Amino acid sequence: MGKVQITKGKFAGIQACADDKGIIAAAAMDQRGSLKKAIAKARGSEASDSDLTAFKTSITRVLTKHSTAILMDPEYGLPALEHKAPGTGVLLAYEKTGYDATVRGRLPDLLGEWSVRRIKAAGGDAVKILLYYNPFDDKTVNEIKHAFIERIGAECVANDIPFFLEPIAYDDAMDEKSLEYAKAKPKYVTAYMAEFSKPQYGVDVLKVEVPVNVKFVEGMQVFAGEKAYTRAEAAELFREAASVSTKPFIYLSAGVTDEVFRETLELAAEAGTPFSGVLCGRATWQDGIPVYGEKGVEALEEWLEDRGVANVKALNAILAQGAKPWWTVYGGKDQIEVV
């Protein structure tokens, strides 16, 4: 295999989101609609736009001291970025939150007032897109999504900035918390990792789900009694999904608790999966939502300094043991030619 050419801007952008060993330990704080609902529920009254910005600012101020990067939305989060720790990379979300439930296919849409050029000008080191994707959906639905990702990939190439793609598997015919879906999930995740590794999409880093639902892995602490896979089978499914990716990939926490996410990453490391880190959101800070909703910003920051930081440090300890540098997929840093 010859050397892989990566442009200066893309290399610098990825590296801005990683540590000097090439590990990405990033905090995700681009939640919008779901976060507003959660704060409102905790408070028992409506949450405002300023609530979102205040919450994001507290997370940024405290957790970026222990993270290599932060993922933020440009709608509510830009003021929060002024409070990040020096040297922390910035990923900015380019998609609208959620999807139009009245149209079949969970089709994506972009923030109307933003472009990749504007994201870069606002201080973004990388562009992130979330895409709901069923590899086995109707071809007409997936062709729309493929063209959509190709356009964003081209826009990132034109602006020489890395493109982080977050595909989220789904199947409208299944309950995503069911045993049936747990059995199907590895096939879906493996298929999208293969698809979006293709060069026409211009993806630089895949932000992916783990290919199993750990609650259905026999032998895990969180095993709920219904088995979809043994621990050995789950480890093999991790390896199979990783084997099809020709791009660096990191895992997302998907809203599970911090304990569950840590145990999941331990399994990924045990399987020898060459994941290059995480983009971890709710797992580290979701228990701070009721604290903020009931007691406000100061109480949230006290909680973050205590429990939030402990969560991040525990996660970082696992990454130090199990994650591989993002250039591993290319055969090593010396196999990259920066052009």
Secondary structure as UniProt FT lines:
FT   STRAND          4..6
FT   HELIX           8..16
FT   TURN            20..21
FT   STRAND          24..29
FT   HELIX           33..43
FT   HELIX           49..63
FT   HELIX           64..66
FT   STRAND          69..72
FT   TURN            74..76
FT   HELIX           78..81
FT   TURN            82..83
FT   TURN            86..87
FT   STRAND          89..93
FT   TURN            101..102
FT   TURN            104..105
FT   TURN            112..113
FT   HELIX           116..121
FT   TURN            122..123
FT   STRAND          126..133
FT   TURN            135..136
FT   HELIX           139..158
FT   TURN            159..160
FT   STRAND          163..169
FT   TURN            172..173
FT   TURN            176..177
FT   HELIX           179..195
FT   TURN            196..197
FT   HELIX           199..201
FT   STRAND          205..208
FT   HELIX           214..216
FT   STRAND          217..218
FT   TURN            221..222
FT   STRAND          229..230
FT   HELIX           231..243
FT   STRAND          249..252
FT   TURN            254..255
FT   HELIX           258..270
FT   TURN            271..272
FT   STRAND          277..280
FT   HELIX           282..285
FT   TURN            286..287
FT   HELIX           288..295
FT   HELIX           297..303
FT   HELIX           304..308
FT   HELIX           309..322
FT   HELIX           326..330
FT   HELIX           333..335
FT   STRAND          336..338
//
